[in-house]
Amino acid sequence: MSNEKSNRRPTLRIALFLICAVLILLGLNTLYSFTNTLRQLDVIEAERDQWQRPVDVLRALDLREGNTVVDLGSGAGYFALKLSPAVGKRGQVLAVDLRKLSLFFLWTRALLRGEHNVHVMVGEVDDPGLPTNSVDAVLICNTYHEFSNPERILNHVSQSLRPGGRLVVVDRGPRAPDTDHAHEVPLTAVAGQLRRSGFEIVRQDDHFIDRPGDDLWWLVVGRKP
Ligand SMILES: C[S@@+](CC[C@H](N)C(=O)[O-])C[C@H]1O[C@@H](n2cnc3c(N)ncnc32)[C@H](O)[C@@H]1O
């Protein structure tokens, strides 16, 4: 009986060794993919800087040191990481998204860059979960077209803003009026929704980014009275 037991031990050890080896390989592979994605994000964003006009988007938000700014639909943080130095250490960036993985990438990137004023928040489809009456500006870039109920989101955004606070929406519109595409939303429709939600429209640019052979991007700036 005891002989049988001692015979089984080496087999058990080999099995444990193999399980550990597989787990370590899986862990290393995940770490490699993760760091690779971080590197790719930097490359993609450097290219995006050439055409997305981030400086003009930030200017439209009219931010001050110490402000609280929301990046609604932040993804992995293309804008959130640019907003962070704009509001400084005394300010904060609330980065909201539905996707936890995107927010995890943003959280890691902010940590690696020492941007401690970036706070990631998991929102709900119709409710970003923002604090009331305490936000200075909200940016919604390349995300508005994904909202299933934009009016409800706009109501939450309006409640979160201080009087005088700004909402900047940047998105892609159809080049021809009769085209219908899932990733496009007309500026006129969005400006109308902003007005109905109580915003004053302070600026509209229907050719904010107009590159031949590419999508037409517009920008609209709303202000909470
Ligand atoms: C095309 S990405 C744009 C990301 C980022 N704004 C940018 O410009 O790089 C759209 C993002 O909006 C998020 N999103 C869509 N609907 C949302 C909602 N109702 N609340 C919060 N985030 C939302 C998606 O999960 C996705 O990460």
PDBQT file of the ligand as one rigid body, heavy atoms in Angstrom, charges set to zero:
ROOT
HETATM    1  C1  LIG A 301     -15.417  54.843 -30.616  1.00  0.00    +0.000 C 
HETATM    2  S1  LIG A 301     -15.015  54.806 -28.919  1.00  0.00    +0.000 S 
HETATM    3  C2  LIG A 301     -14.325  56.430 -28.679  1.00  0.00    +0.000 C 
HETATM    4  C3  LIG A 301     -13.442  56.486 -27.466  1.00  0.00    +0.000 C 
HETATM    5  C4  LIG A 301     -12.843  57.884 -27.164  1.00  0.00    +0.000 C 
HETATM    6  N1  LIG A 301     -13.853  58.878 -26.897  1.00  0.00    +0.000 N 
HETATM    7  C5  LIG A 301     -11.955  58.341 -28.287  1.00  0.00    +0.000 C 
HETATM    8  O1  LIG A 301     -12.304  59.322 -28.956  1.00  0.00    +0.000 OA
HETATM    9  O2  LIG A 301     -10.904  57.723 -28.485  1.00  0.00    +0.000 OA
HETATM   10  C6  LIG A 301     -16.609  54.945 -28.129  1.00  0.00    +0.000 C 
HETATM   11  C7  LIG A 301     -16.563  54.584 -26.663  1.00  0.00    +0.000 C 
HETATM   12  O3  LIG A 301     -17.781  54.985 -26.050  1.00  0.00    +0.000 OA
HETATM   13  C8  LIG A 301     -18.161  54.009 -25.118  1.00  0.00    +0.000 C 
HETATM   14  N2  LIG A 301     -19.618  54.152 -24.897  1.00  0.00    +0.000 N 
HETATM   15  C9  LIG A 301     -20.626  53.887 -25.752  1.00  0.00    +0.000 A 
HETATM   16  N3  LIG A 301     -21.817  54.157 -25.200  1.00  0.00    +0.000 NA
HETATM   17  C10 LIG A 301     -21.554  54.617 -23.948  1.00  0.00    +0.000 A 
HETATM   18  C11 LIG A 301     -22.373  55.061 -22.861  1.00  0.00    +0.000 A 
HETATM   19  N4  LIG A 301     -23.693  55.070 -22.950  1.00  0.00    +0.000 N 
HETATM   20  N5  LIG A 301     -21.758  55.468 -21.727  1.00  0.00    +0.000 NA
HETATM   21  C12 LIG A 301     -20.401  55.456 -21.623  1.00  0.00    +0.000 A 
HETATM   22  N6  LIG A 301     -19.586  55.042 -22.619  1.00  0.00    +0.000 NA
HETATM   23  C13 LIG A 301     -20.144  54.634 -23.763  1.00  0.00    +0.000 A 
HETATM   24  C14 LIG A 301     -17.752  52.702 -25.759  1.00  0.00    +0.000 C 
HETATM   25  O4  LIG A 301     -17.632  51.680 -24.810  1.00  0.00    +0.000 OA
HETATM   26  C15 LIG A 301     -16.421  53.097 -26.408  1.00  0.00    +0.000 C 
HETATM   27  O5  LIG A 301     -15.336  52.876 -25.540  1.00  0.00    +0.000 OA
ENDROOT
TORSDOF 0
